[in-house]
Each structure stands twice: as structure tokens, then as C-alpha cells.
Amino acid sequence: MLSEHRRLASVVSGMLRVVDDMVCSAGSTSAMLMRAMLYFIQEFPDQIHHPKEEQYLFGRLRERTDECNGVIEELERQHDEGGQRIRALERALTRYELAGADMLPALREEVRNYADFYARHRLLEESVILPAAQRYLTAADWVEIDEAFGANRDPFESIENESNLGDLYALIVQTMPNAQS
């Protein structure tokens, strides 16, 4: 689960570097890379990671304690909000692609807003929910959670024409300005 957080954080950090690079040298390659990053975020956290957090981690915590209910409700609200923020980023990117450099400041602002939002979201999960999970969940709970998140390795195995998200992540990391793995 934490490794998935790190992967997403590196993509979000990459988005900040890409949009800053776009300010210096606008080009279709940067816009395509930004689109790939947005696609990764839509397909991985929004479609796979967050639903599993809600079902397995949050669900088990709710069974064991009501201590975290308010935080869990806030995180679930943020999961919904994250999808809205990604759609706003896509719109800002499309406006940039269609109208050019005049739209770059708005795109940059959306990327920064998303990065700040995601950092706060991740901090809440890692500083409140994961420590509570360590206190309240049983060994059997963790086995089930680990199995659920372990299955995230190949989310497109049943879709013939899609690439593996791991391959997409590797491509994103290799293509980012000042890429670090």
C-alpha cells in the first residue's frame, strides 16, 4: 500500500516538473507526458487503489473501532474530490493544447493545487489511518489487505489492448524532466 503511495507521489511530483518544464519550452511531448500522467492517476488510484482502501482498510477499521470514522469519511470525500480535480486538470490541459501558452498559467495552477491536495490526502492516510490500522487490525485483516493490494500488479490483464500500468509508470518516470527512479 505504501509503495503505491510512493508511486503516485512520484507521478504527482513529475507533473509539477513537467508543467514547470512546459513554461520554459512548450511542446507536444510535454503535453503528451502530462496526459499519460493523468491517465495513470485515473486508472490506478481512482479505479483501483482508492476502492481497495475503502473496502479493505477503511472497512476493517470501521469494524474494529469508531475512533477513525470522521477521518475515514473525510478521506472518502477526498477520493471523490480527487476525481473531480483530475477532470479539472484534463480540461486545463486541453485548453492549453488548443489555445497555447496563454493557458499555461491556469494549467500550472491546477497542477500545483492537485499536488497540494494529494500531499494533504496522503499525509492524513499515513499519519492517522495507517497507525490506527496497526493498533486495531488483526493479523487475518492484514493478510486480506495484503492480498487485495497485491492483486493490483496487473489491473489490465483482462483487457487486450491496454498496456500494463507498471509499464506506463516506468515510461512516465523515464520521460520526466530530471527523472529519478
Order of alpha helices (4+ residues) and beta strands (2+ residues): alpha-alpha-alpha-alpha-alpha-alpha-alpha-alpha
